Amino acid sequence: MSEPPEVASQDRPDRARPTSAEDRATRAGGSRRVLFLLAVLGVVYGDLGTSTIYALRTAFSGRVVTLEATAANVLGILSLVLWTLILVVSIKYMGVILRLDNRGEGGLFALIALLRPWRALGRIRRRALVLLGLAGAAMLYAGVMITPAISILSAVEGLEIAAPGTGRLVVPITIAILVALFLVQRFGTARIGAAFGPVMALWFASIGALGLYGITRAPQVLAAIDPRRAAGFLAQAPVTGLVVLFAVFLVTTGAEALYADLGHFGTRSIRRLWFAFVLPALLLSYLGQGAGLLRDPSSSESPFFRLVPTALLVPMVVLATVATIIASQAAITGAFSLTRAAGRLGMMPPLRVVQTSAESPGQVYVPAINRILMSAAIVLVLTFQTSERLASAYGISVNTTMVVTTVLAFVITRERLGWPRWRAGVVFGAFLVAELAFLGSNLLRVPHGGWFPVLVGAGFFAVLSTWRRGGELLAGRTTADSHPIETVHTRLREEDVARVPGAAVFLTPWLTGTPPSLIHHVQRTRALQRRVVLLGVLVEDVPRTTADERIHVDDLGEGFARVVLHYGYLQRVNVPSELNRCRDRLGIDLDEVTYYIEHEQPLQGHGRRRGLAAWRERLYAVLKRNALDPTTRYQIPSDRIVDLGLRIRI
């Protein structure tokens, strides 16, 4: 069945915001509220929390950049770290971005969905912004590939500190953990997910306590709180400062997860945990590591683990490994959710999605994405060998996504929220200046590993943009071949087509006309059921619709009816269930329904003159052949389906 070129809901400010898990937990209070906050901690903050293991190590180890651990350099880098956390995470994400929700949902695709129905933008400008959003999403996939590799590898590297001479075991152990992590994805994490929160609470408490311990041994490190230290460092050595900024940026990895997880947990809980617990723990940890560098510059080999007393090294390595596994799990789950949303919004080929928990709609597993991520993570570990080298590849993917988020957020606050131009310009201009400086530093790492996310991002962008544009062109050709319902009525009478008992459901994405498959079917069989339903499934630019909003039925006369099902992009479509709800209005018996589904076979056109380059036409044809069948996507019984093939030149 054709994918609509740009299926969008109308702006409906009167839509009620659904009751969130956060609201229910708040009303329940007591232990349920505590358990909810622990769940937030276990899912949202894993990546930000485990960046403490490798961020300062990347800056001072000497294996990636040459920067001596002098007092001026340590205090300058620390000041940059502290104020980057405050500017990027506390002010940008906590203060501004979390406000830009789509009926409670966040993430890059929530921003894109907010843009798509906004007609005031103009078609060309909106298309450009959507493509920019797709580029950000493509780089997000690249980042998710790197997250498990760098996180787990950095934790296992602690073995070299706890047990010298075990360095050769780091890579094999990391790969074994990665393989196990990806293999268990098919079973879901509902059963063990309850333990994530307490483990991450212990992690943040531990790194905060260790940081405080380090500060007491070198309190002069508190001078890094003064932002003039950061400015002075950049002013005295601008070239060195630009080169090392990529390492500073690593402290913000995971910030996008704050926004992406908005729909699961809500703004208030995410903010409260950040300011009350997570941010203090991170600041203490980085200051404590800096204090260790001031006392002993040779600890630059691993500032995080050198802060740990010898007796606690092995337990800390174990805790760090578990924490990084949890952080990786959150990233993997996020990739699955991103894929589901993108497929339902028509921005990438729909893939098989397995629901792993009946209680939690967000618990999904996408086998194809899981295989890609596992293969990429293993190749990355084998190729780069150390977390410092992987850091050169990591920053550019996250940084690019952040820049895209800033640009889209600027447009949304101006066009949808009515911010004055000067206000939006000042706020997002400040964010953009800082992020472009970080991006400049990350681009310098392209020859040293940054090529990986650039290559992967380009590949994903080619897939996403080709699928979207190819769907538009294919749908346009399908629409041109459709007929008004009045024409169909006339042909049925003039050609004396037999009307037989039963009901036929023709799937179509269009709200007017009839699908070409109906005419083809009548021409071949010279017969048509007495009841005919033209059924369209529209995935709207909101995460969820209510049952009352979902079904719209129009009587088209002479036994024909049009049914439009409105779903949110986070909801699972169930066509038979919805038809059962309106069977009396339609006058059908579900036991007698036959579903007719078009299967278009795209034929190569004439290259760019037809809207797609020749290589993109071939790519689209491959994607179309391998996309998930509507039968599975819409939960239609396979024994009641008639497939109708159509060859269409795009």
N, C-alpha and C positions, 0 to 999 in steps of 0.2 A: 504494500500500500504506500502511496506517495507520502512523503513527509511534507507538511505545510511549510512554506518558505519562512514565515514569521508568525507563528500562532501566538497571539498575545491576548491576555484578558483586557477588558476595559478597566480604566482606573476606577476603582471603587473605594473611596475613602470611608464609605459606611460599612465596609466589611468588618465584622467583629474579630478582634484579635483572640485566637484560641487560648484557653487556659493552659499555662505552661506547667512543666514539672516543678519549676522553681516556685510558682504560686502555690501549688498543692503542698510542697514541702514546707513552705513558710506557714501556711495555715495549720498544718499538722503539728509543727513545732517539735520541741524535745529531741528525742533520739533520731527521729526521721530527718529533722533539719540537719543534724550533725552528719548523718550518713550521706545526705545529699551533698554537703560541702566536701566531704571526703571524696565523693565521686567526681566532683568538679576538679579537685586537686589531682586525682589520678589520671584524668583524661586531658585536661586543658594545659597543664603546666609542665608536662614531662620534658619536652624539648628545651624550653627555657631553663629548666632546672639542671639538666645534664650538660648544657653548654659550659657550665663552670669547670668541667673536667678538662676541656681542650682549648678554650678561648685564649687565656693568657699564655698557655704553653705554646700555642702557635705564634704568638707575638715575640716570645723571648727565647725559644729553644735554639734558634740559630740555624735550624734545618730548612726553614721556609723563607724567612727574612733575616737579615743581619741587623740586630738591634741589641746592644749590650744592656744588661740589667743595671744601669747606673741609677742613682737616686732620682735624678731629673727625668730619665726615661720612664722609670717605674711609676712615679707620681703623675707624669703626663699621660701615660697610657691609662692608668687607673681612673684619672679624672675624665678622660674620654669615655671610658666604659660606664662610669656612674651616670654621667649626663646623657649618654646615648640611651641608657635604660629609661631615664626620666623623660627625655624628649620623645623617643619613638614609641615606647610601650605605654608609659604612664599618661602622657599628654595626647599623642596621636590616637593610639588604639583605645585606651580606657576612656579618654575624655571626648573623643570625636567619632571615631569609626564605629564604635559599638552602638552609637545612636542610629546608624543607617541600617536598620533592619527591614526585612521584607516579611511583614506579619510575623515577627519574632525570629526569623531565620537570618543567619549571616553567611559570610563567605563570598568569594569572588563571583560565583554564579548568582548569588542573591543580588549583588550589585548590577550584574549584566541584565538580570530579569527586571530590575527597577528601571533600567534604561530603555528596554525594548518597547514597552507600550507608550512611552512618552513622546507623543507625536510632535510636540513643540520643538523638539530637537532638529527636526528635518531628517529625511530619509538618509541622505549621504552622510551627514554628521553622525547620526545614530549608528549607521553601518560601520563607520570608521571606529567608533568607540567600542562596538561589539567585537570587532576584529582585534582591537587592542586588548580587550578582556580575554579573548581566546589566547592571545600571546602570553598573557599572564598565567592563564590556566595551564598552558603547555609547559611553562617554566616551573609551575607548581608540581607537575608530575616529575620533572627532573629532580626537584628538591626532595620529593618523597623517596625517590630511588636512593638518594645519598644518605638520608636520615638514619635508617637502620645501620648502614655500614659504618658511618663515622661515629655514631653514638656507642654502639656495642664495641667497636674496635678501641675507642678511647678508654672505655672502662676496663677491658681485658688487658690493655697495656699497663695497667696498674700492677699486674703480676711481675713485671720487670723490676718494680720498686720493692714489692713484698718478697720476691724470691729471685734475686739476681741470677742470670744464666738461663732464665726461662723464656727469653725473648723469641726463640724460634717456635715456641708453642702458641704465640699470640694469634697469628693468622689462622692456623688450623682450628683453634678453639672458637675464634670469631665466626668462621664459616660454619662450624657445627651448630652454633647457637642460631645463626641466621637460617639455616636449613630447617631446624626444628621449629623456629618461630613461624616461618611461612607454611610449613606443613600442617600446623595445628589451626590455621585460619579457617579451614573448612568446617571445623567443629564450633566456631564462634567463641566468644570470650565471656558469655553471660555468667558462667559458673565461677570463673576465676576473677572476673572483673571487680567483684566486691573487695578483693584484696589489694587492688591497685591503689586506692586512696590511702589506706593506712601505710603502705610501703612508701608512697611519695611523701606523706606527712613525716615519716621517720627520716626520709632523705633530706627534706628541707630543714628539719630540726637539726640534723647532724651537720650539714654544711654550714648552717648558721652558727652552731656552737663551735665548730672548728675554726670558723672565721673569727669569731669573737676571741677565741683562745690566741689566735695569731696576732690580732690587734693588740692585745694586752702585752705581748712581747716586743712590739715595735709600734707604739702609739703614734709615732711621727707620721705613720701612713695616713692618718686622718687629714693631713694637709691636702690630699687628693680631692677632698670634697669641694675645695675652692675651684670654680670653673676656670679661673685664670691660669691654673696649672695646665689645663687642656689647651687653652689658647696660646700660652707661652710655648708649649711643646711644638705645636703646629707652626708657630711664627719662627722659631729658631731653626727648625729643620723641616721646611715645607715638603721637600721631595721625600724624605724619609717618612714624614707624617702621612703623605698620600699613599705611599707603598704599604704602610702598616695598618691603614684604616680598615682593610678587609678583615684583619684579625679582630679588631674592635667590633666590627659589625656582627661577628659571630654570636655576641651576647644577646642579640635580638632574634635569633632563629627560633621559631616557634610562636612569634607574635601573631602571624597570620592565623594560627590555630585558635587564638583567642576569639577571633571574629568568626571563623568557620564553625566553632562549637557553640555559638550564641544560641542557636535554636534548641540545643539539648539542655542547656543549663540556665540561660537568662543573664541579663546584664548585671543585676545587683550582686549575685553570688560571685561572678567572675571578678568584678571590681573589688568587692570586700576582701576576698581572699588575697588578691594581688597586693593591696595596700596594707593589709593587716598582717600578712604572713609571708607571702612569696617574695615580694620586693625586699623587705628587711633581710630575709635569709640570703638572697642573692647579693645584696650590697655587702653584708658581713662576709660572705664567702670570698668575693673579689678583693675586698680590703684585706682580709686575712692572708690571701695568697700574695698580695702585694707586700704585706708586712714580712712574709717569709722571704721574698726576693730582696727586700732591703737588708735583712739580717744575713742572708746567704745567697748571693747572686748565682751560685752554682745550682740552686734549686730550680732554676729556669728549665731544667730538663723535664720536670713535672711539678709545677707549683702546687697543684691541687693535692696530689698524693704525698708530697713532701711536707704538707701541713699536718698530716695525720700521724699521731704517735705510733711508734713501731709496733706496740702491742695490739693496736687496732687496725693495722694495715690490711690484713687478710679479711677481717669482717667488712672493712670499708670497700675493698675490691668487690666482694660478693654483693654488697648493697648497691654499689655503683652499677654493677652488671645488671642486677634486677631492675634498677631504676631506668637504665637505658633500654632494656627490653620493653618496659612499660611505655617509654617515650616512643619507641619504634612502633609498638602496637597502635598507639594513638594515631601516628602518621599513616600507617597502613589502613586503618579503619577510615580515616579521613579520605584517603584515595578511593576507597570503595564507594563512600557516600558521594564524593565528587563525580565519579563515573556514572553512578545512578542518576544524579540530578542532570548531568550533561546529556545523557542519553534521552531522558524524558523531555528535556527542553529542545531536542532536535539539534544539539550542537556537536554530537559525536555519535557514531554508530551504536545503537542499543546492544548491550552485551547481556549475557546470562547473569542474572543477579539472584543469589540464594539468600533467603531470609533465615538467619541462624538463631533467632529468638522470637518466640511468639509474643512475648511481653514487651519487647523493645523494638519498634520499627526501625531504629537506627542501626541495629545489628545486622549487617549484610556482608555477604562474601561474593566477590566477583572473581571467578577462577582465572579468566584470561589476564586480568590485571595482576593477580597474585603471582602468576608464573613470570610475567614480565618483571615485576619488582624483585622477585627472588633471584632471577638470573642476573639482573643488573647489579644487585647488591653484592653478589658473590664475585662477579667480574671486577667490580670496583675495589673490593678488598684485595684481590689477587694482583690488581694493577698498581694500586697506590701504596699498599703495604702498611702505611702509618696514618694516624688520624690527622697529623699536621699536613701531610700532602693532600689528603682528602679535603681539608679545610679550604684549599685553593679552589676546589671545584664547587664547594657547598654554597659559599656566599653569593655568587652571581645569580643563582636560581632564585633564592629567597629575596635578594635585593630587587631583582627585576619585577617580581610579583608585587612587592611593596610599592614600587614606583607606579605600577599600573593601578593598584588600589587607590593611591593618592589622586591620580588623575581622574579616575571614575568618580571618586568621592567628591572631588571639586565640582564636577558637572552636576552631580545629583543634589548637592547642597544648594547650588545656584538655581537649577531648573525646577527641582521638585520641592525643596524646603524654603525657597525664597530668600536665601541669604543675600545680602548686598554684595556687589562685586568686590568692594574693597575688603570686606570681612573675609570672604572666601579666599581672596587673593593673598591676604596677609597670613592666614592660618595655613593654608595648603602650600603657599609659596615657601614658608619656612620649612615645612616638612620636606618639600621637594628639593630644596637646596641641600639639605643634609643628606637626603637619600641619593641624590646625584653625585655628591662627593664620595659617598661609599661605593656607588656603582662605578665611578671612575677608578677607584682602587681595585675593585673586584675585576674590572676588565683587564687590568694589568696582569691578572693571574691566568688569563686565557691560555698562554703558552705553557703554563705550569699545572694544568689540570682543569682550568676553567672552560676548556674546549668541550668537555663532556656535557655539562648542562646546556651549553649553546647548541651542540649537535642534537641532543635529545629533545630540547625545546623546539628546535626547528622541525624535527620530525613530527612531533605531536601537533605543532601548529599546522603543518601541511595536512595532517589527517583531519583536524578539527575544521579548518577553514574550507577544505575541499568537500567534506561531508555537508557542511552548511550550504555552500554555494551550489554544489551539485543537486542537493535536495530542492533548492529554490528553482533551478532550471528544470528539473524533472517534473516538479509540481506544476510549473507554468505550462509545460507541454501537455500534461494530463488535463489541466483546466481547459486548455484550448480544444481538447477533444471531447469535452463533456457536452451534454445537451440539456436545455431547459426542461423542467418537468412537464410543461404543456406539450412540448414536442414529443416526448415519450408517450404521453397519453394518446396523442393523435396517431402515432405509428402503431401502437398496440391495437387500436380500433381498426385502422386502415388495413393492416397486414393480417388481421384476424388471428392474433396470437392467442393460443389456448391458455386460459387461466386455470391452473390446477390447484388442488387442495394443498394446504401447508403454508409456511411462511418462509420468506427469503430475507436474510440480513446482508446487505452489501456495505462493507466498510469503506468509508470515504472521509478524507480530512476536510471536505469543503461544505460550506453552509448553503450553497446554492447549486443548482444544476444536478446532474446525475453522473455517477462514475462511468467511464468508458466500459468498464467490465459488465455493466448491466446490459448495454446495447450489444456487446459481443455475445453475451450469454443468450439473449433473445434471438439474435441472428443464427446462432448455431443450433438451438434447441426448438425454436418456434413455440416456446411455452414459457410461462412465468407463473409463479405462485400467486394465489389470490391476495395474500398480504405481503407487502414489500416494505421493508424498513431500510432507509438510508441512514446508516449510523456513523457518526463522526466522534472521534475521541480527541478532545482539545486539552492539551496540557497547558495550563495557564501560568502566568508569570507570578504566581503566589505559591508558597510551599504546600498549602492544603486548602481544600474547599469543604464546606459542610454538606451533609446529605441533602439538605433543602436546596442548595445551590447547584447540585450536580446534574440533574436530569432536566432537559428541555425537550418537549415533544410538540411537533407541528403536524397537523393532518393535511396531506397534500392531495387528497381526493383519489377516487377510483382505487382504493385499497392501498395507497401509498402513504407512508408517514416518514417524517424525518426526526431522528433522535440525536441530540447532541449531549455527550457526557463531558462535563467539565471536571478535570482533576487538577490537583496541585502537583508540582514537580517532585514532591517527596512521597506521593501516594502511589500505591500499587493499583493498577487498573484491573477491574474484574467485570468484563462485559456481560456474561450471563447473569451475574448477580444483579446488575443494574436493570437489565431487561426484565428480569423477574419482578422487579418493583413496579414496572409500568406495563405489565403484560395485559392487564384489563383494559387500559386505555388504547393499547395497540390492537387488541383483539387477537392475540397470538397464544399458542400453546408451545412452551419451550421444548417439549418433546418432539415437536414437528418442525422445529426451526433448522434451516440449512444456512450456514455462513459462507458467503462468497468473498474471497480475498484476492485482490490484485497482487501479482508478483511482477513488477516491472523489470525488464532486462534492458539496462541502458546500452545504447549503441553509440559507438564513437562518432562524433560529429566532425567538425572541421576546425578543431583547435581553437585558438583565441577568438576567432570570428563568432564562435558559438557561445562564448562566455567562459570557457575553461581551456587552459592549455592542454595539448594532447596528453602529456604525462599525467595531468590531473584527471582527465577523463578516464584514463586507464585505472588510476588509483581509486576513483569513485566507484567504478564498476566492481573492483575487487572488494571494497568496503561494503558495497550493497549486497554482494553475494554472501558475505560472511556476517552480516548484521543479524541480530536475533529476529526470528520470525514473529510476525504479529500474533500468531496462534499462541505462542508461549507468553508474549508480553501481555496479552489481554486475557489470558486464562480461558481460552475458547476450547471446548472439547474437540479433539483431533478427529473423532469419528463423524463429526457433523460439518466438515469443512470441504468446500470445493475450491481448489486453487485455479485461478485464471491468469495465464501468462500473457503479458503485454510487452512487446518490443518497442521501445521508445528511443528516438534519437535525441540526445541532449546537446 
